[in-house]
């Protein structure tokens, strides 16, 4: 029997939404990465007439490379602000990649934990 792995790692943030966005950006820089792109999906969809709860997706990477290392998400459910990221090990497992680097997983966990601390 194969046990499914959680696809994302998420933690509850203990700040208001705008402060949580700042905490994520600070955490990314502290860990030696860059925010390559920031997608404010709430604003984008509002411009098209759709109303959704706050949701921002960060593309995290190293600015002198063209690839994103991961995506981090900040969103609200009710009064709770969550920070999550796609787990590299789960993603690679879904893609059928046998070699799943533990250090990538540890980096993603550290980014999320640091932002929520």
PDB file as gemmi writes it, atoms N, CA and C in Angstrom:
CRYST1    1.000    1.000    1.000  90.00  90.00  90.00 P 1                      
ATOM      1  N   UNK A   1       0.840  -1.183   0.000  1.00  0.00           N  
ATOM      2  CA  UNK A   1       0.000   0.000   0.000  1.00  0.00           C  
ATOM      3  C   UNK A   1       0.887   1.249   0.000  1.00  0.00           C  
ATOM      4  N   UNK A   2       0.609   2.189  -0.882  1.00  0.00           N  
ATOM      5  CA  UNK A   2       1.339   3.444  -0.970  1.00  0.00           C  
ATOM      6  C   UNK A   2       0.576   4.507  -0.188  1.00  0.00           C  
ATOM      7  N   UNK A   3       1.281   5.176   0.711  1.00  0.00           N  
ATOM      8  CA  UNK A   3       0.670   6.240   1.504  1.00  0.00           C  
ATOM      9  C   UNK A   3       0.940   7.569   0.799  1.00  0.00           C  
ATOM     10  N   UNK A   4      -0.103   8.322   0.564  1.00  0.00           N  
ATOM     11  CA  UNK A   4       0.038   9.621  -0.111  1.00  0.00           C  
ATOM     12  C   UNK A   4       0.715  10.624   0.819  1.00  0.00           C  
ATOM     13  N   UNK A   5       1.616  11.387   0.259  1.00  0.00           N  
ATOM     14  CA  UNK A   5       2.330  12.417   1.006  1.00  0.00           C  
ATOM     15  C   UNK A   5       1.585  13.741   0.851  1.00  0.00           C  
ATOM     16  N   UNK A   6       1.575  14.538   1.922  1.00  0.00           N  
ATOM     17  CA  UNK A   6       0.994  15.871   1.815  1.00  0.00           C  
ATOM     18  C   UNK A   6       1.750  16.646   0.741  1.00  0.00           C  
ATOM     19  N   UNK A   7       1.028  17.271  -0.169  1.00  0.00           N  
ATOM     20  CA  UNK A   7       1.646  17.968  -1.293  1.00  0.00           C  
ATOM     21  C   UNK A   7       2.203  19.329  -0.905  1.00  0.00           C  
ATOM     22  N   UNK A   8       1.638  19.928   0.145  1.00  0.00           N  
ATOM     23  CA  UNK A   8       2.135  21.227   0.593  1.00  0.00           C  
ATOM     24  C   UNK A   8       2.531  21.154   2.058  1.00  0.00           C  
ATOM     25  N   UNK A   9       3.404  22.067   2.423  1.00  0.00           N  
ATOM     26  CA  UNK A   9       3.767  22.271   3.824  1.00  0.00           C  
ATOM     27  C   UNK A   9       3.165  23.610   4.193  1.00  0.00           C  
ATOM     28  N   UNK A  10       2.358  23.655   5.248  1.00  0.00           N  
ATOM     29  CA  UNK A  10       1.721  24.925   5.603  1.00  0.00           C  
ATOM     30  C   UNK A  10       1.744  25.141   7.099  1.00  0.00           C  
ATOM     31  N   UNK A  11       1.787  26.424   7.452  1.00  0.00           N  
ATOM     32  CA  UNK A  11       1.775  26.829   8.850  1.00  0.00           C  
ATOM     33  C   UNK A  11       0.852  28.025   8.999  1.00  0.00           C  
ATOM     34  N   UNK A  12       0.263  28.124  10.163  1.00  0.00           N  
ATOM     35  CA  UNK A  12      -0.573  29.275  10.477  1.00  0.00           C  
ATOM     36  C   UNK A  12       0.318  30.457  10.824  1.00  0.00           C  
ATOM     37  N   UNK A  13       0.032  31.583  10.188  1.00  0.00           N  
ATOM     38  CA  UNK A  13       0.771  32.809  10.510  1.00  0.00           C  
ATOM     39  C   UNK A  13       0.067  33.528  11.639  1.00  0.00           C  
ATOM     40  N   UNK A  14       0.813  34.208  12.455  1.00  0.00           N  
ATOM     41  CA  UNK A  14       0.213  34.908  13.593  1.00  0.00           C  
ATOM     42  C   UNK A  14       0.353  36.421  13.425  1.00  0.00           C  
ATOM     43  N   UNK A  15       0.149  36.845  12.181  1.00  0.00           N  
ATOM     44  CA  UNK A  15       0.200  38.270  11.854  1.00  0.00           C  
ATOM     45  C   UNK A  15      -0.973  38.574  10.921  1.00  0.00           C  
ATOM     46  N   UNK A  16      -1.249  39.858  10.757  1.00  0.00           N  
ATOM     47  CA  UNK A  16      -2.246  40.271   9.770  1.00  0.00           C  
ATOM     48  C   UNK A  16      -1.688  39.988   8.369  1.00  0.00           C  
ATOM     49  N   UNK A  17      -2.554  39.911   7.387  1.00  0.00           N  
ATOM     50  CA  UNK A  17      -2.148  39.538   6.027  1.00  0.00           C  
ATOM     51  C   UNK A  17      -0.990  40.395   5.485  1.00  0.00           C  
ATOM     52  N   UNK A  18      -1.074  41.734   5.536  1.00  0.00           N  
ATOM     53  CA  UNK A  18       0.031  42.539   4.985  1.00  0.00           C  
ATOM     54  C   UNK A  18       1.364  42.277   5.694  1.00  0.00           C  
ATOM     55  N   UNK A  19       1.327  42.095   7.008  1.00  0.00           N  
ATOM     56  CA  UNK A  19       2.550  41.817   7.757  1.00  0.00           C  
ATOM     57  C   UNK A  19       3.095  40.427   7.432  1.00  0.00           C  
ATOM     58  N   UNK A  20       2.206  39.495   7.123  1.00  0.00           N  
ATOM     59  CA  UNK A  20       2.645  38.146   6.754  1.00  0.00           C  
ATOM     60  C   UNK A  20       3.367  38.169   5.410  1.00  0.00           C  
ATOM     61  N   UNK A  21       2.886  39.016   4.482  1.00  0.00           N  
ATOM     62  CA  UNK A  21       3.572  39.164   3.193  1.00  0.00           C  
ATOM     63  C   UNK A  21       4.991  39.678   3.403  1.00  0.00           C  
ATOM     64  N   UNK A  22       5.133  40.668   4.270  1.00  0.00           N  
ATOM     65  CA  UNK A  22       6.457  41.213   4.575  1.00  0.00           C  
ATOM     66  C   UNK A  22       7.336  40.150   5.233  1.00  0.00           C  
ATOM     67  N   UNK A  23       6.765  39.351   6.121  1.00  0.00           N  
ATOM     68  CA  UNK A  23       7.526  38.302   6.808  1.00  0.00           C  
ATOM     69  C   UNK A  23       8.026  37.248   5.821  1.00  0.00           C  
ATOM     70  N   UNK A  24       7.214  36.909   4.828  1.00  0.00           N  
ATOM     71  CA  UNK A  24       7.638  35.946   3.813  1.00  0.00           C  
ATOM     72  C   UNK A  24       8.806  36.518   3.019  1.00  0.00           C  
ATOM     73  N   UNK A  25       8.686  37.761   2.572  1.00  0.00           N  
ATOM     74  CA  UNK A  25       9.776  38.358   1.795  1.00  0.00           C  
ATOM     75  C   UNK A  25      11.058  38.439   2.622  1.00  0.00           C  
ATOM     76  N   UNK A  26      10.934  38.760   3.893  1.00  0.00           N  
ATOM     77  CA  UNK A  26      12.090  38.830   4.782  1.00  0.00           C  
ATOM     78  C   UNK A  26      12.724  37.440   4.944  1.00  0.00           C  
ATOM     79  N   UNK A  27      11.907  36.429   5.145  1.00  0.00           N  
ATOM     80  CA  UNK A  27      12.390  35.054   5.297  1.00  0.00           C  
ATOM     81  C   UNK A  27      13.129  34.586   4.051  1.00  0.00           C  
ATOM     82  N   UNK A  28      12.583  34.905   2.897  1.00  0.00           N  
ATOM     83  CA  UNK A  28      13.215  34.513   1.632  1.00  0.00           C  
ATOM     84  C   UNK A  28      14.620  35.113   1.540  1.00  0.00           C  
ATOM     85  N   UNK A  29      14.740  36.400   1.828  1.00  0.00           N  
ATOM     86  CA  UNK A  29      16.050  37.073   1.763  1.00  0.00           C  
ATOM     87  C   UNK A  29      17.020  36.509   2.808  1.00  0.00           C  
ATOM     88  N   UNK A  30      16.514  36.244   4.020  1.00  0.00           N  
ATOM     89  CA  UNK A  30      17.368  35.706   5.089  1.00  0.00           C  
ATOM     90  C   UNK A  30      17.960  34.344   4.723  1.00  0.00           C  
ATOM     91  N   UNK A  31      17.249  33.598   3.898  1.00  0.00           N  
ATOM     92  CA  UNK A  31      17.719  32.268   3.493  1.00  0.00           C  
ATOM     93  C   UNK A  31      18.508  32.293   2.181  1.00  0.00           C  
ATOM     94  N   UNK A  32      18.817  33.487   1.691  1.00  0.00           N  
ATOM     95  CA  UNK A  32      19.670  33.612   0.521  1.00  0.00           C  
ATOM     96  C   UNK A  32      18.978  33.462  -0.820  1.00  0.00           C  
ATOM     97  N   UNK A  33      17.659  33.591  -0.821  1.00  0.00           N  
ATOM     98  CA  UNK A  33      16.896  33.489  -2.066  1.00  0.00           C  
ATOM     99  C   UNK A  33      16.290  34.845  -2.407  1.00  0.00           C  
ATOM    100  N   UNK A  34      15.620  34.910  -3.528  1.00  0.00           N  
ATOM    101  CA  UNK A  34      14.965  36.129  -3.978  1.00  0.00           C  
ATOM    102  C   UNK A  34      13.506  35.847  -4.329  1.00  0.00           C  
ATOM    103  N   UNK A  35      12.665  36.860  -4.188  1.00  0.00           N  
ATOM    104  CA  UNK A  35      11.312  36.789  -4.723  1.00  0.00           C  
ATOM    105  C   UNK A  35      11.437  37.176  -6.191  1.00  0.00           C  
ATOM    106  N   UNK A  36      11.290  36.198  -7.069  1.00  0.00           N  
ATOM    107  CA  UNK A  36      11.437  36.429  -8.504  1.00  0.00           C  
ATOM    108  C   UNK A  36      10.193  37.132  -9.045  1.00  0.00           C  
ATOM    109  N   UNK A  37       9.025  36.695  -8.595  1.00  0.00           N  
ATOM    110  CA  UNK A  37       7.753  37.304  -8.986  1.00  0.00           C  
ATOM    111  C   UNK A  37       6.786  37.220  -7.813  1.00  0.00           C  
ATOM    112  N   UNK A  38       5.874  38.178  -7.761  1.00  0.00           N  
ATOM    113  CA  UNK A  38       4.821  38.197  -6.733  1.00  0.00           C  
ATOM    114  C   UNK A  38       3.504  38.359  -7.471  1.00  0.00           C  
ATOM    115  N   UNK A  39       2.605  37.412  -7.280  1.00  0.00           N  
ATOM    116  CA  UNK A  39       1.309  37.424  -7.964  1.00  0.00           C  
ATOM    117  C   UNK A  39       0.208  37.686  -6.938  1.00  0.00           C  
ATOM    118  N   UNK A  40      -0.419  38.844  -7.012  1.00  0.00           N  
ATOM    119  CA  UNK A  40      -1.538  39.168  -6.132  1.00  0.00           C  
ATOM    120  C   UNK A  40      -2.811  38.732  -6.860  1.00  0.00           C  
ATOM    121  N   UNK A  41      -3.220  37.502  -6.590  1.00  0.00           N  
ATOM    122  CA  UNK A  41      -4.365  36.942  -7.314  1.00  0.00           C  
ATOM    123  C   UNK A  41      -5.675  37.625  -6.942  1.00  0.00           C  
ATOM    124  N   UNK A  42      -5.789  38.081  -5.708  1.00  0.00           N  
ATOM    125  CA  UNK A  42      -6.998  38.797  -5.316  1.00  0.00           C  
ATOM    126  C   UNK A  42      -7.154  40.062  -6.158  1.00  0.00           C  
ATOM    127  N   UNK A  43      -6.085  40.841  -6.322  1.00  0.00           N  
ATOM    128  CA  UNK A  43      -6.140  42.077  -7.106  1.00  0.00           C  
ATOM    129  C   UNK A  43      -6.375  41.789  -8.586  1.00  0.00           C  
ATOM    130  N   UNK A  44      -5.697  40.771  -9.101  1.00  0.00           N  
ATOM    131  CA  UNK A  44      -5.841  40.422 -10.517  1.00  0.00           C  
ATOM    132  C   UNK A  44      -7.279  40.028 -10.836  1.00  0.00           C  
ATOM    133  N   UNK A  45      -7.854  39.195  -9.979  1.00  0.00           N  
ATOM    134  CA  UNK A  45      -9.231  38.749 -10.227  1.00  0.00           C  
ATOM    135  C   UNK A  45     -10.244  39.860  -9.956  1.00  0.00           C  
ATOM    136  N   UNK A  46      -9.963  40.728  -8.982  1.00  0.00           N  
ATOM    137  CA  UNK A  46     -10.867  41.853  -8.708  1.00  0.00           C  
ATOM    138  C   UNK A  46     -10.965  42.762  -9.925  1.00  0.00           C  
ATOM    139  N   UNK A  47      -9.850  42.920 -10.645  1.00  0.00           N  
ATOM    140  CA  UNK A  47      -9.853  43.753 -11.855  1.00  0.00           C  
ATOM    141  C   UNK A  47     -10.748  43.160 -12.936  1.00  0.00           C  
ATOM    142  N   UNK A  48     -11.043  41.871 -12.832  1.00  0.00           N  
ATOM    143  CA  UNK A  48     -11.901  41.200 -13.804  1.00  0.00           C  
ATOM    144  C   UNK A  48     -13.316  40.959 -13.253  1.00  0.00           C  
ATOM    145  N   UNK A  49     -13.582  41.523 -12.068  1.00  0.00           N  
ATOM    146  CA  UNK A  49     -14.916  41.440 -11.498  1.00  0.00           C  
ATOM    147  C   UNK A  49     -15.153  40.272 -10.549  1.00  0.00           C  
ATOM    148  N   UNK A  50     -14.115  39.534 -10.202  1.00  0.00           N  
ATOM    149  CA  UNK A  50     -14.252  38.405  -9.280  1.00  0.00           C  
ATOM    150  C   UNK A  50     -13.767  38.813  -7.897  1.00  0.00           C  
ATOM    151  N   UNK A  51     -14.478  38.352  -6.892  1.00  0.00           N  
ATOM    152  CA  UNK A  51     -14.110  38.666  -5.525  1.00  0.00           C  
ATOM    153  C   UNK A  51     -13.657  37.374  -4.844  1.00  0.00           C  
ATOM    154  N   UNK A  52     -12.400  37.377  -4.358  1.00  0.00           N  
ATOM    155  CA  UNK A  52     -11.884  36.233  -3.604  1.00  0.00           C  
ATOM    156  C   UNK A  52     -11.185  36.755  -2.362  1.00  0.00           C  
ATOM    157  N   UNK A  53     -10.923  35.871  -1.437  1.00  0.00           N  
ATOM    158  CA  UNK A  53     -10.153  36.218  -0.238  1.00  0.00           C  
ATOM    159  C   UNK A  53      -8.713  36.539  -0.641  1.00  0.00           C  
ATOM    160  N   UNK A  54      -7.979  37.213   0.230  1.00  0.00           N  
ATOM    161  CA  UNK A  54      -6.584  37.530  -0.087  1.00  0.00           C  
ATOM    162  C   UNK A  54      -5.774  36.279  -0.428  1.00  0.00           C  
ATOM    163  N   UNK A  55      -5.021  36.356  -1.516  1.00  0.00           N  
ATOM    164  CA  UNK A  55      -4.162  35.261  -1.970  1.00  0.00           C  
ATOM    165  C   UNK A  55      -3.014  35.847  -2.774  1.00  0.00           C  
ATOM    166  N   UNK A  56      -1.794  35.613  -2.290  1.00  0.00           N  
ATOM    167  CA  UNK A  56      -0.586  36.057  -2.990  1.00  0.00           C  
ATOM    168  C   UNK A  56       0.316  34.849  -3.164  1.00  0.00           C  
ATOM    169  N   UNK A  57       0.841  34.681  -4.379  1.00  0.00           N  
ATOM    170  CA  UNK A  57       1.776  33.599  -4.680  1.00  0.00           C  
ATOM    171  C   UNK A  57       3.131  34.230  -4.986  1.00  0.00           C  
ATOM    172  N   UNK A  58       4.152  33.733  -4.317  1.00  0.00           N  
ATOM    173  CA  UNK A  58       5.522  34.186  -4.530  1.00  0.00           C  
ATOM    174  C   UNK A  58       6.278  33.119  -5.310  1.00  0.00           C  
ATOM    175  N   UNK A  59       6.946  33.525  -6.385  1.00  0.00           N  
ATOM    176  CA  UNK A  59       7.885  32.639  -7.072  1.00  0.00           C  
ATOM    177  C   UNK A  59       9.238  32.897  -6.433  1.00  0.00           C  
ATOM    178  N   UNK A  60       9.804  31.874  -5.818  1.00  0.00           N  
ATOM    179  CA  UNK A  60      11.052  31.999  -5.083  1.00  0.00           C  
ATOM    180  C   UNK A  60      12.170  31.365  -5.900  1.00  0.00           C  
ATOM    181  N   UNK A  61      13.294  32.039  -5.991  1.00  0.00           N  
ATOM    182  CA  UNK A  61      14.422  31.497  -6.730  1.00  0.00           C  
ATOM    183  C   UNK A  61      15.683  32.263  -6.446  1.00  0.00           C  
ATOM    184  N   UNK A  62      16.621  32.118  -7.352  1.00  0.00           N  
ATOM    185  CA  UNK A  62      17.874  32.858  -7.293  1.00  0.00           C  
ATOM    186  C   UNK A  62      17.854  33.776  -8.500  1.00  0.00           C  
ATOM    187  N   UNK A  63      17.998  35.074  -8.267  1.00  0.00           N  
ATOM    188  CA  UNK A  63      17.734  36.054  -9.323  1.00  0.00           C  
ATOM    189  C   UNK A  63      18.597  35.903 -10.565  1.00  0.00           C  
ATOM    190  N   UNK A  64      19.789  35.335 -10.466  1.00  0.00           N  
ATOM    191  CA  UNK A  64      20.623  35.211 -11.661  1.00  0.00           C  
ATOM    192  C   UNK A  64      20.396  33.902 -12.421  1.00  0.00           C  
ATOM    193  N   UNK A  65      19.371  33.152 -12.026  1.00  0.00           N  
ATOM    194  CA  UNK A  65      18.988  31.955 -12.780  1.00  0.00           C  
ATOM    195  C   UNK A  65      17.589  32.146 -13.318  1.00  0.00           C  
ATOM    196  N   UNK A  66      17.233  31.366 -14.286  1.00  0.00           N  
ATOM    197  CA  UNK A  66      15.907  31.531 -14.894  1.00  0.00           C  
ATOM    198  C   UNK A  66      14.863  30.607 -14.279  1.00  0.00           C  
ATOM    199  N   UNK A  67      15.249  29.772 -13.337  1.00  0.00           N  
ATOM    200  CA  UNK A  67      14.276  28.826 -12.793  1.00  0.00           C  
ATOM    201  C   UNK A  67      13.805  29.250 -11.405  1.00  0.00           C  
ATOM    202  N   UNK A  68      12.570  28.916 -11.107  1.00  0.00           N  
ATOM    203  CA  UNK A  68      12.014  29.126  -9.779  1.00  0.00           C  
ATOM    204  C   UNK A  68      12.300  27.877  -8.956  1.00  0.00           C  
ATOM    205  N   UNK A  69      12.693  28.078  -7.713  1.00  0.00           N  
ATOM    206  CA  UNK A  69      12.954  26.939  -6.848  1.00  0.00           C  
ATOM    207  C   UNK A  69      11.671  26.425  -6.206  1.00  0.00           C  
ATOM    208  N   UNK A  70      10.779  27.351  -5.880  1.00  0.00           N  
ATOM    209  CA  UNK A  70       9.505  26.925  -5.294  1.00  0.00           C  
ATOM    210  C   UNK A  70       8.509  28.079  -5.356  1.00  0.00           C  
ATOM    211  N   UNK A  71       7.303  27.759  -5.010  1.00  0.00           N  
ATOM    212  CA  UNK A  71       6.244  28.763  -4.921  1.00  0.00           C  
ATOM    213  C   UNK A  71       5.745  28.758  -3.483  1.00  0.00           C  
ATOM    214  N   UNK A  72       5.637  29.947  -2.914  1.00  0.00           N  
ATOM    215  CA  UNK A  72       5.066  30.090  -1.576  1.00  0.00           C  
ATOM    216  C   UNK A  72       3.747  30.836  -1.720  1.00  0.00           C  
ATOM    217  N   UNK A  73       2.803  30.486  -0.866  1.00  0.00           N  
ATOM    218  CA  UNK A  73       1.457  31.052  -0.931  1.00  0.00           C  
ATOM    219  C   UNK A  73       1.099  31.656   0.416  1.00  0.00           C  
ATOM    220  N   UNK A  74       0.517  32.824   0.392  1.00  0.00           N  
ATOM    221  CA  UNK A  74      -0.037  33.436   1.593  1.00  0.00           C  
ATOM    222  C   UNK A  74      -1.508  33.666   1.292  1.00  0.00           C  
ATOM    223  N   UNK A  75      -2.361  33.118   2.145  1.00  0.00           N  
ATOM    224  CA  UNK A  75      -3.799  33.222   1.906  1.00  0.00           C  
ATOM    225  C   UNK A  75      -4.544  33.215   3.224  1.00  0.00           C  
ATOM    226  N   UNK A  76      -5.795  33.622   3.174  1.00  0.00           N  
ATOM    227  CA  UNK A  76      -6.593  33.631   4.399  1.00  0.00           C  
ATOM    228  C   UNK A  76      -7.765  32.680   4.259  1.00  0.00           C  
ATOM    229  N   UNK A  77      -8.069  32.054   5.375  1.00  0.00           N  
ATOM    230  CA  UNK A  77      -9.278  31.234   5.522  1.00  0.00           C  
ATOM    231  C   UNK A  77      -9.948  31.739   6.791  1.00  0.00           C  
ATOM    232  N   UNK A  78     -11.041  32.429   6.633  1.00  0.00           N  
ATOM    233  CA  UNK A  78     -11.672  33.053   7.791  1.00  0.00           C  
ATOM    234  C   UNK A  78     -10.744  34.100   8.373  1.00  0.00           C  
ATOM    235  N   UNK A  79     -10.470  33.994   9.671  1.00  0.00           N  
ATOM    236  CA  UNK A  79      -9.592  34.954  10.335  1.00  0.00           C  
ATOM    237  C   UNK A  79      -8.136  34.478  10.386  1.00  0.00           C  
ATOM    238  N   UNK A  80      -7.846  33.344   9.799  1.00  0.00           N  
ATOM    239  CA  UNK A  80      -6.502  32.764   9.861  1.00  0.00           C  
ATOM    240  C   UNK A  80      -5.746  33.059   8.569  1.00  0.00           C  
ATOM    241  N   UNK A  81      -4.503  33.480   8.713  1.00  0.00           N  
ATOM    242  CA  UNK A  81      -3.608  33.686   7.573  1.00  0.00           C  
ATOM    243  C   UNK A  81      -2.654  32.490   7.531  1.00  0.00           C  
ATOM    244  N   UNK A  82      -2.571  31.857   6.378  1.00  0.00           N  
ATOM    245  CA  UNK A  82      -1.720  30.677   6.197  1.00  0.00           C  
ATOM    246  C   UNK A  82      -0.568  31.000   5.264  1.00  0.00           C  
ATOM    247  N   UNK A  83       0.567  30.340   5.513  1.00  0.00           N  
ATOM    248  CA  UNK A  83       1.711  30.376   4.610  1.00  0.00           C  
ATOM    249  C   UNK A  83       1.967  28.928   4.219  1.00  0.00           C  
ATOM    250  N   UNK A  84       2.055  28.681   2.921  1.00  0.00           N  
ATOM    251  CA  UNK A  84       2.306  27.312   2.472  1.00  0.00           C  
ATOM    252  C   UNK A  84       3.264  27.321   1.296  1.00  0.00           C  
ATOM    253  N   UNK A  85       3.805  26.149   1.027  1.00  0.00           N  
ATOM    254  CA  UNK A  85       4.691  25.976  -0.123  1.00  0.00           C  
ATOM    255  C   UNK A  85       4.538  24.537  -0.614  1.00  0.00           C  
ATOM    256  N   UNK A  86       4.712  24.370  -1.897  1.00  0.00           N  
ATOM    257  CA  UNK A  86       4.701  23.023  -2.470  1.00  0.00           C  
ATOM    258  C   UNK A  86       5.958  22.310  -2.004  1.00  0.00           C  
ATOM    259  N   UNK A  87       5.798  21.106  -1.482  1.00  0.00           N  
ATOM    260  CA  UNK A  87       6.933  20.327  -0.983  1.00  0.00           C  
ATOM    261  C   UNK A  87       7.694  19.724  -2.160  1.00  0.00           C  
ATOM    262  N   UNK A  88       8.988  20.035  -2.307  1.00  0.00           N  
ATOM    263  CA  UNK A  88       9.766  19.506  -3.425  1.00  0.00           C  
ATOM    264  C   UNK A  88       9.743  17.983  -3.513  1.00  0.00           C  
ATOM    265  N   UNK A  89       9.845  17.301  -2.375  1.00  0.00           N  
ATOM    266  CA  UNK A  89       9.859  15.841  -2.384  1.00  0.00           C  
ATOM    267  C   UNK A  89       8.534  15.299  -2.923  1.00  0.00           C  
ATOM    268  N   UNK A  90       7.424  15.882  -2.511  1.00  0.00           N  
ATOM    269  CA  UNK A  90       6.119  15.436  -2.994  1.00  0.00           C  
ATOM    270  C   UNK A  90       5.964  15.706  -4.480  1.00  0.00           C  
ATOM    271  N   UNK A  91       6.414  16.873  -4.929  1.00  0.00           N  
ATOM    272  CA  UNK A  91       6.323  17.227  -6.345  1.00  0.00           C  
ATOM    273  C   UNK A  91       7.156  16.270  -7.193  1.00  0.00           C  
ATOM    274  N   UNK A  92       8.393  16.044  -6.782  1.00  0.00           N  
ATOM    275  CA  UNK A  92       9.266  15.140  -7.541  1.00  0.00           C  
ATOM    276  C   UNK A  92       8.745  13.713  -7.531  1.00  0.00           C  
ATOM    277  N   UNK A  93       8.163  13.306  -6.405  1.00  0.00           N  
ATOM    278  CA  UNK A  93       7.572  11.966  -6.321  1.00  0.00           C  
ATOM    279  C   UNK A  93       6.421  11.831  -7.318  1.00  0.00           C  
ATOM    280  N   UNK A  94       5.580  12.858  -7.405  1.00  0.00           N  
ATOM    281  CA  UNK A  94       4.464  12.845  -8.365  1.00  0.00           C  
ATOM    282  C   UNK A  94       4.963  12.796  -9.802  1.00  0.00           C  
ATOM    283  N   UNK A  95       6.123  13.406 -10.036  1.00  0.00           N  
ATOM    284  CA  UNK A  95       6.694  13.435 -11.381  1.00  0.00           C  
ATOM    285  C   UNK A  95       7.478  12.160 -11.701  1.00  0.00           C  
ATOM    286  N   UNK A  96       7.616  11.273 -10.706  1.00  0.00           N  
ATOM    287  CA  UNK A  96       8.326  10.025 -10.926  1.00  0.00           C  
ATOM    288  C   UNK A  96       9.831  10.140 -10.853  1.00  0.00           C  
ATOM    289  N   UNK A  97      10.331  11.211 -10.250  1.00  0.00           N  
ATOM    290  CA  UNK A  97      11.774  11.396 -10.109  1.00  0.00           C  
ATOM    291  C   UNK A  97      12.242  10.599  -8.900  1.00  0.00           C  
ATOM    292  N   UNK A  98      13.200   9.719  -9.124  1.00  0.00           N  
ATOM    293  CA  UNK A  98      13.664   8.836  -8.050  1.00  0.00           C  
ATOM    294  C   UNK A  98      14.518   9.572  -7.019  1.00  0.00           C  
ATOM    295  N   UNK A  99      15.407  10.462  -7.476  1.00  0.00           N  
ATOM    296  CA  UNK A  99      16.306  11.178  -6.578  1.00  0.00           C  
ATOM    297  C   UNK A  99      15.602  12.418  -6.050  1.00  0.00           C  
ATOM    298  N   UNK A 100      15.255  12.395  -4.778  1.00  0.00           N  
ATOM    299  CA  UNK A 100      14.507  13.492  -4.179  1.00  0.00           C  
ATOM    300  C   UNK A 100      15.379  14.164  -3.118  1.00  0.00           C  
ATOM    301  N   UNK A 101      15.946  15.315  -3.438  1.00  0.00           N  
ATOM    302  CA  UNK A 101      16.906  15.952  -2.529  1.00  0.00           C  
ATOM    303  C   UNK A 101      16.280  16.438  -1.223  1.00  0.00           C  
ATOM    304  N   UNK A 102      16.775  15.900  -0.125  1.00  0.00           N  
ATOM    305  CA  UNK A 102      16.260  16.270   1.195  1.00  0.00           C  
ATOM    306  C   UNK A 102      16.572  17.722   1.530  1.00  0.00           C  
ATOM    307  N   UNK A 103      17.680  18.260   0.993  1.00  0.00           N  
ATOM    308  CA  UNK A 103      18.033  19.646   1.318  1.00  0.00           C  
ATOM    309  C   UNK A 103      17.036  20.643   0.730  1.00  0.00           C  
ATOM    310  N   UNK A 104      16.445  20.316  -0.411  1.00  0.00           N  
ATOM    311  CA  UNK A 104      15.421  21.193  -0.993  1.00  0.00           C  
ATOM    312  C   UNK A 104      14.191  21.220  -0.091  1.00  0.00           C  
ATOM    313  N   UNK A 105      13.821  20.052   0.406  1.00  0.00           N  
ATOM    314  CA  UNK A 105      12.678  19.959   1.321  1.00  0.00           C  
ATOM    315  C   UNK A 105      12.961  20.762   2.593  1.00  0.00           C  
ATOM    316  N   UNK A 106      14.153  20.618   3.133  1.00  0.00           N  
ATOM    317  CA  UNK A 106      14.519  21.329   4.357  1.00  0.00           C  
ATOM    318  C   UNK A 106      14.506  22.839   4.138  1.00  0.00           C  
ATOM    319  N   UNK A 107      14.929  23.307   2.971  1.00  0.00           N  
ATOM    320  CA  UNK A 107      14.925  24.739   2.676  1.00  0.00           C  
ATOM    321  C   UNK A 107      13.505  25.297   2.643  1.00  0.00           C  
ATOM    322  N   UNK A 108      12.603  24.565   2.016  1.00  0.00           N  
ATOM    323  CA  UNK A 108      11.205  25.019   1.922  1.00  0.00           C  
ATOM    324  C   UNK A 108      10.586  25.074   3.320  1.00  0.00           C  
ATOM    325  N   UNK A 109      10.804  24.058   4.108  1.00  0.00           N  
ATOM    326  CA  UNK A 109      10.272  24.032   5.481  1.00  0.00           C  
ATOM    327  C   UNK A 109      10.845  25.211   6.272  1.00  0.00           C  
ATOM    328  N   UNK A 110      12.141  25.457   6.144  1.00  0.00           N  
ATOM    329  CA  UNK A 110      12.782  26.562   6.867  1.00  0.00           C  
ATOM    330  C   UNK A 110      12.217  27.922   6.450  1.00  0.00           C  
ATOM    331  N   UNK A 111      11.956  28.093   5.144  1.00  0.00           N  
ATOM    332  CA  UNK A 111      11.376  29.354   4.657  1.00  0.00           C  
ATOM    333  C   UNK A 111      10.016  29.609   5.284  1.00  0.00           C  
ATOM    334  N   UNK A 112       9.159  28.598   5.284  1.00  0.00           N  
ATOM    335  CA  UNK A 112       7.808  28.739   5.829  1.00  0.00           C  
ATOM    336  C   UNK A 112       7.864  28.949   7.329  1.00  0.00           C  
ATOM    337  N   UNK A 113       8.667  28.116   8.022  1.00  0.00           N  
ATOM    338  CA  UNK A 113       8.763  28.235   9.478  1.00  0.00           C  
ATOM    339  C   UNK A 113       9.286  29.604   9.901  1.00  0.00           C  
ATOM    340  N   UNK A 114      10.304  30.097   9.198  1.00  0.00           N  
ATOM    341  CA  UNK A 114      10.888  31.383   9.520  1.00  0.00           C  
ATOM    342  C   UNK A 114       9.878  32.520   9.323  1.00  0.00           C  
ATOM    343  N   UNK A 115       9.111  32.454   8.268  1.00  0.00           N  
ATOM    344  CA  UNK A 115       8.104  33.487   8.000  1.00  0.00           C  
ATOM    345  C   UNK A 115       7.029  33.497   9.089  1.00  0.00           C  
ATOM    346  N   UNK A 116       6.721  32.326   9.629  1.00  0.00           N  
ATOM    347  CA  UNK A 116       5.639  32.218  10.612  1.00  0.00           C  
ATOM    348  C   UNK A 116       6.118  32.378  12.056  1.00  0.00           C  
ATOM    349  N   UNK A 117       7.424  32.460  12.248  1.00  0.00           N  
ATOM    350  CA  UNK A 117       7.966  32.546  13.618  1.00  0.00           C  
ATOM    351  C   UNK A 117       7.640  33.876  14.266  1.00  0.00           C  
TER     352      UNK A 117                                                      
END                                                                             
